[in-house]
Amino acid sequence: MAKNPKLWSPRTLAAQAMGKIDEPTRAVVPPIHVTTTFLRDPDNQYRTGNIYGRPDNETVREAESIIAMLEDAKAAIVLGSGMSAAVAVFLALKPGDHIVAPTVMYWALRNWLLNDAAEWGLKTTFVDTSDLDTVRAAVVPGATKLVWLETPSNPLWSITDIAGVSEIAHAAGARVAVDSTGATPILTRPLDFGADIVMHSATKYLNGHSDVLAGALATRAEDEYWTRIKRVRAIQGLILGPFEAFLLIRGMRTLSLRVKASCESAMELATRFANHAHVHEVLYPGLASHPGHALAARQMTGGFGGMLSIRLRGGERQAIGAAANVTLWKRATSLGGVESLIEHRASIEGAGTPCPLDLLRLSTGVEDVNDLFADLDAAIKAAAV
């Protein structure tokens, strides 16, 4: 690896895990550091910067350095899950702070904001963040401290103008945090558009193999707010385990290849199902018919994501039946893995979901797209009988 990492692209740096070599063995795969405690210097100092396993681990730091590089961030931290990463951002706020969040977003976090955030003294207003005028009306200067975005939004895949919202929020004294799980840093780097914090459920695309629970945060500035977020992680013991961090590093080495393959398949499936007799709507920002397509084309580079949703003419019954009839697609929660997943989201989210009852959420993996289409096409037709 070159002495100056700036000579290499993010794809190259991620593929080589920042060029990290284990010097004692000259191994190209770094070792896993599992120690929970560290030796003091003779004068009782910790000049290595490592004190205890709850905030300190070298394997974790290696994963963080890759994420910070991918997001062009000042710093990054990884946590035990996407939820722990997201909630840490909110717990670093102060009682009485006001939050603006999307009406359609990751359902578990939406439920936390609806049911738990008030116990921490936080106030949340839910709006359609794809509408800048609606965001502008919801932001209260001096009171709103955080605007949370998710783009593309799960599971309707609407697109939010990160730069436009950032301008509104910053003028009111608020920060902007973006859940960019669906886009990944391969397609969108929110900090480039004015956001302050980027969040990933690293369980999904960053790891990409459905075998690690992890969350990640990256920041524009190592300021007092970032210090509070790191303190939440340390005090509440939310750090990612070293073995999981090792697997996350392994996954990120192939991130660009997996995302490219998923995007290509998602675009092909979206195009085919847009003309399917049993499908009345395809939700995918790569389609010219999508209301956020033009914005997505400006904000996303190299593809429109590996996620799409289809709505069936036969309604809830056909949607549930189609999911039951697939053989190649896996009926499972999550997204971003090498295997393709299908889910009837309304059944999972339950009462109060903004998800239409006729909707199937699709996460395209790296299988042959013709096989994926044939399997789902047959399942949809069988469910229509």
N, C-alpha and C positions, 0 to 999 in steps of 0.2 A: 504494500500500500504506500502511496506517495506520502512524503512528510507533510505536505499541505493538502488536507482533505478537500479543500475547495476546488482542487483540480479535477475531482471526480464527481459524477452525478449522484444524487440521492439513491437511485436504483443500484449503482455500483457499490456504494458504501453500505447499503442495507444487505446486499448479497454477500458481502464479505464481513458483515458484523463490525463495521468500522475498521476492518483490518486488524482486529485484535488478535495477537499471538500470545500463547502462553510461553513466556520466555524460558523458564526452567526446562521445559520439555520440547519447545519449538512446535507444539501442536497448533494446528490451524483452527481447532475448536476449543474455545476457552473452557477451563474447568468450572465446576459448580462449587461455589463457596457456601458451605452450610453452617459455619460456626455461628454461635449465638453470642459469643463474647470475645473480647480482644485484649491483648496484653498492653498494660500501661508502660510508658517509658519510665526509667528509673526515678525521674523527678515527678512522677504521677501525671504526666501530660499524655494526651492522645494525639501525637503529631500526624498519624495516618488519617485522622478524621473519623476513624471508626471507634465507637464506644460500646454499642450494644446492638443486638440483632434486630430490635424492634424498629429503629430508624435507619440502621446501617447494614448494607450488604453489597459486596462488590459485583456480584452477578446481577442484582437488581439495578445497580448503577449502569452497568453495560447496556441493559435493555433500555434504560431511560435515555442514554446518550444516543441510541439509534432513533428513538421516537422524537427527541428534540431536534435531531438532524433532519428527519423526514418532514417535520412541521416548520423548520427554520425558526425554532423557538429559542428563547433564552435559556429555558430549563424545562425539564419534564420529570414527573414522578409516576410510578406505577403502584397500583393498589390491588386489593384482593378480588375485586369484581368491578364491572361497570357501574353497578349501583353504588358501591362504596366510593368510587371516584366522583360520581355526580353529587351524591349527598355531601361529600366533603366540601364541595364548592359552596353549598348552601349553608352548611354548619359554620363556615368561616365568616358568614355575615353576622350582623348584630341584631338582637331583638328589636322589633319594630321596623326593620328594613322591608322595603317593598320589592317584589319580584314580578316581572312580566314573563309569561311562559306561553308556549303554543297550546292551542286547544287540542291539536293532534300531535302526539309525541309518544315516546316509549311509555307504554301503559304503566309499568311498575313505578317509574319515576313520577308520572302524572298522579298516580294514586298516593304516593308519598307526599307530594305537594298538596293534594286535596285533603288528606287525612292526618298527616303527621307534622307538617311544617309549622302549623299554627301553634303547636305545643312548644316550639322553639322561639315563638314570638315573631314568626315571619308571616308576611301577608302576600298572597299570590293572586294576580289577575291573569286569567287565561284569555288569549285573543288569537285571531288568525294572523300569525306573524308574516305571512306572505303578502299582507296588505299593509303598506307603509303608513297610510293614513290611520289605520286602526292601531298600529303600534304607537304612532305619535300621540294619539288620544289617550292611550293607556299609560304612557310613561309620565310620572309625576316628578318634575324637577325638585331635587333635594330629598325626595322620599324614596324614589326608585333607585336601588343600588345595583340591581342585576337584571339584565334581559337575557333570558335563556332561549336559545334557538336550536332547532334540529332540522338540518337540511341535507339531503332530502328527508322528509318527515315519514316516519313509520306508522301505519302501513299504507298511507295514501300517496306518498312520494311527491308531495308538493315542494316547491322550491322557494326559499326565502332569500331575499337580497341582503347578504351579510354586510356589505359596505353601506347600504342605505340605512339599515337598522343601527349599525355602529355609529353613524353620524348622528342619528336621533338620540341614541343613548348617551353618547359622550357629551353632547350639548346639554343634557340634563344632569350630568354628573354620575352616570351609571356605567357599569362595566357590561361587556357582552361576552357570554360564554356560549360556545357552539358544540353541540353533540354532532360530531362529524363521523360517527361510526359507519354510516352507510356510504359515505363518499370516500373515506380513507384519505390519507395525505397524498396518495397517488393521483387522485382526481381533484381534490380541493384542499387548499391550505388556508383555513379561515383567518389566520393571523395576517396573511397578505391582504386581506380585505378589511382589516381594521378591528377584528375581534381581539379580545384580551386573553381569553382562555379557550383552549380546545380540549374536548373530552372525547375519549373513545371507550366503548366497551371492547377491550382488547381480546375478549373471548371470541369475538367475531372475526373480522378480516385480518387484523394484525397477527393473531395467532394462526387462524385459518384451518385448524385441523380438529376442531370440536373436542379438544382434550385439555383445555386450560380455562379456568375462570380468572379473568384479569381485567383491570381497568387502568386507564392512563389519562393523565392531564398534562398539558403543555402550556406554557405561559409566554406572553410577550415580554413581561418585565418581572424581575425578581424583587417585587415590592412588598410592602407590609401585608397586603392581602394574600399574596403567595406564601408568605411566611406563616400566616394563620392557617392556610390550607395544609401546609406541611405539618404544622403542629397538630391539626386534627388527625392526620394520618398517624403520627407518632404516638399521641396520647391514647387514641382508640385502637391501636394495634392493627392498622389496616394495610400494612405493607404486604406486598406479594411475597410468597415463599420463594427461596432460591431455585428450587427445581422447576417451579412454574415459570420463573423468569428465564431460565435456561431454555425451556420449551418455547417461550414467547420469542426469544432471540432466533431460535431455529425457524419458527414460522415466518418472521419478518424477512428472512433471507429470500424467500420466494414470493413476497407480497406483490411485487409489480407483475410477475407472471400470472399469479392467480387472479388478481383483479382484472387484468387484461382479458383473460379467458372468460371470466364471469360476465364482464361487460359485453363482450361480443355475443355470448349466448343469450343474455338478457335482451339485447337489441333484436336479435333474430326471433326470439320467442314473442316479444312484444309485437313485432311486425306481423308475424303469422297469426297470432291470436286476435289482432285488431280486425282481421278479416274472417274470423271464425263464426260460423252460423250460430253457435250457442253462447257467444260472448258478446255482451252489449257495451262493455267499456274495458279498456286496458289503461292502467295507471302506470306510466313510465315516462320520465322526463326526456328520454331520447326520441320520443315520437313528436313529430311536428305539430300534432293535434293537442299535445299537452299544454295547458295554459302557462306553465313555467318553462317551456322549452327554450325560448330565446335567452332567458336569464341563466338557465342551466348551461347553455352553450358558452356563455361568457364566464361563468363561475367555475365550471368543471372542465378539466383538461384531460383528454385521452379516453373519454367514455362517460357514460351517464349512470354507472353503477350496475351492480349485479342483482338488484332487487326490483321486482315489479309485482303488481297485483292485478288480477283479472276479476271481473264481475260477470256472473253467469245469468243468462236470461231466465233460467229455471229457478232462480232465487236461492233461498237458504237450503232447501231440500237438495237441489242439484249440486250446490257447492259442497255440502257435507258428503253427499254421495260420491262426488268425483274424488275428493280426498281419500275416501275409503277404498276406491277402486284402483289407485295407482299401485304399481309394483316397483318401478325404478325410483321415483321420487320417494323420499322418506317423510312420513307424517311425524314431524317433530318441531318443537320450539327452537328458536335460534336462527342464525343466518351467518353467512360469510365463510362457511366451511367448504372443503373440496367436494363434499356430497351435496346434491340438490335437495332442498327441503320444501315441503308444502304444508300450509296450515290454514284452517278456517279460523281467522283471528277473532271474530266476534264471540265464538264459543269460549275462547281462552280468556278474553278480557272481561266478559260477563256484563252485568247490568251497568248502564251508563257509558258503554263504549261508543265512541264516535264512528266505529268501523261498520260499514254496511254489512247486512246479514248475508248478502250474496257474494261476498268477496273472499277470494283465496289469495293468500300471500305466498309468493314464490321467491326462494333464494336459489339462484342458479350456481351450481358448482362448476366442476371442470370436465364433466362427462361430455360425450358426443351430443351436440344439440339436436340432431335428428332423432336420437333415441329418447331424449327428454320430451320433445314435442309429440312423438308417436305415443309414448306412454300416457301423457296427460290428455291428449286428444281422445284416445280410446276410453280413458276413465270418464271424461266429460260426456261423451256420447252414451256410454253405458248408464250413467246417472240420469240421463234424459228419458230413458225408457219408462 
